[in-house]
Amino acid sequence: MRGESRRAMRVRFEHAHPVNLMGVDGTWRRSCVLLDVSESGAKLEIEGSPEVLRAREFFLLLSSTGLAFRRCELVWVDGTQVGVKFTSHDKKRSPQSK
């Protein structure tokens, strides 16, 4: 079993919370269950093979319409469970000068 390496406090769910993963380019989508979440990432149980996650960067869709989402990066895979960290595409941008 994996040791605890998260710095942020996590929230575990009593009931299954279905979510989806989607490729950044929108070419694939995978059903999964959100097992726990923190400010910095989440642990998911994915349906099917984790092979599609080799892209390492994707979206975690928190609503069925896709309006609530987080950009993620794959951290670890253990069978059908995966760990992701939340990323922000904007943090790479430099501040605008006045």
Beta strands, then each sheet from edge to edge (+ up, - down):
strand 1: 10-23
strand 2: 29-38
strand 3: 41-46
strand 4: 57-61
strand 5: 69-78
strand 6: 81-86
sheet 1: 1+ 2- 3+ 6- 5+ 4- 1+
end
